[in-house]
Structures are given as C-alpha cells and as structure tokens.
C-alpha cells in the first residue's frame, strides 16, 4: 500500500477521540484507487500519510486530503451506521 515511507519524528503525534496521543511508525505516500458512480477508476497518490501498524482501522484525514486536492469546498465524507459516502 505504501509507495515510500520514512521514519516518523517523535514530534509528529496524533490525538484520538479518547485523547490518547499516538506516534506514527512512519510517514509516506499511499496510492488509493476507487470507482465512481459510473465505474470509472480514479487513482491518487496521498502524501504525508501517517502509518500506525497497531491501528485496527484505516484513518484518512479529510481536511489534509482536501488540502492535497486543493479543494476547500467539496472534499468530504458522510458516515452513517452501515456505510460512508466519500465526495
């Protein structure tokens, strides 16, 4: 999944919803691909991704992703009980 990765600085920390501070094992670039509503595949290289090997879930920072897309107004995600919609 990671194209490249470097060691993370101990100064790079992420706070979770419970207030726990986590230090990533690395920071790198990930290639993500998805199909849109008309089955067209889109691929994007997401930079500065924090790697947490012990995390039970994959987390994507929507604000950081919007910044990489240079899209302040429309990049987002709506999460419901059984599904999420990324736009």
C-alpha positions as CSV (number, residue, x, y, z in Angstrom):
1,X,0.0,0.0,0.0
2,X,2.8,2.5,0.8
3,X,4.9,3.5,-2.2
4,X,7.5,5.0,0.1
5,X,8.0,5.6,3.8
6,X,10.4,7.4,6.1
7,X,10.7,7.1,9.9
8,X,8.4,9.5,11.7
9,X,9.7,12.1,14.1
10,X,8.6,11.7,17.7
11,X,7.3,15.3,17.3
12,X,4.6,14.0,14.9
13,X,1.7,12.9,17.1
14,X,-2.0,12.3,16.5
15,X,-4.6,12.6,19.3
16,X,-7.5,10.2,19.0
17,X,-11.1,10.7,20.1
18,X,-10.3,9.4,23.6
19,X,-7.4,11.9,24.0
20,X,-4.7,9.3,23.7
21,X,-1.6,10.5,21.9
22,X,-0.1,8.2,19.2
23,X,3.2,8.4,17.4
24,X,3.3,7.0,13.9
25,X,5.8,4.4,13.0
26,X,6.4,6.1,9.6
27,X,5.2,8.7,7.2
28,X,4.9,8.1,3.5
29,X,2.9,8.1,0.2
30,X,0.0,5.8,-0.4
31,X,-1.7,5.1,-3.7
32,X,-5.5,4.9,-3.4
33,X,-7.9,3.9,-6.2
34,X,-11.7,3.9,-6.3
35,X,-14.6,3.6,-8.7
36,X,-17.1,6.4,-9.2
37,X,-20.8,6.1,-9.8
38,X,-20.2,5.3,-13.5
39,X,-17.5,2.7,-12.8
40,X,-14.6,4.9,-13.8
41,X,-11.4,4.1,-11.8
42,X,-9.6,7.1,-10.2
43,X,-6.1,6.8,-8.7
44,X,-4.5,9.4,-6.4
45,X,-1.2,9.4,-4.5
46,X,-1.9,10.6,-1.0
47,X,1.2,12.1,0.6
48,X,2.3,12.5,4.2
49,X,0.2,9.5,5.3
50,X,0.9,8.5,8.9
51,X,1.5,4.8,9.5
52,X,0.1,3.2,12.7
53,X,0.7,-0.5,12.5
54,X,-1.3,-1.2,15.6
55,X,-4.4,0.6,14.5
56,X,-7.5,-1.7,14.0
57,X,-8.8,0.7,11.3
58,X,-7.5,2.8,8.4
59,X,-7.9,6.5,9.0
60,X,-7.9,9.3,6.4
61,X,-7.7,12.9,7.4
62,X,-10.4,14.5,5.2
63,X,-9.0,18.1,5.8
64,X,-5.5,17.0,4.8
65,X,-6.8,15.2,1.7
66,X,-8.9,18.3,0.7
67,X,-5.7,20.4,1.0
68,X,-3.8,18.0,-1.3
69,X,-6.7,18.2,-3.8
70,X,-6.7,22.0,-3.4
71,X,-10.4,21.6,-2.8
72,X,-11.5,23.5,0.3
73,X,-15.2,23.4,-0.5
74,X,-16.2,19.9,-1.6
75,X,-13.9,17.2,-0.3
76,X,-15.6,15.3,2.5
77,X,-17.2,12.2,3.8
78,X,-20.6,11.5,5.3
79,X,-20.5,8.5,7.6
80,X,-23.7,6.6,8.6
81,X,-24.2,3.4,10.6
82,X,-23.5,0.9,7.8
83,X,-21.9,3.0,5.0
84,X,-19.9,6.1,4.2
85,X,-20.1,8.4,1.2
86,X,-16.8,10.0,0.1
87,X,-17.0,13.0,-2.2
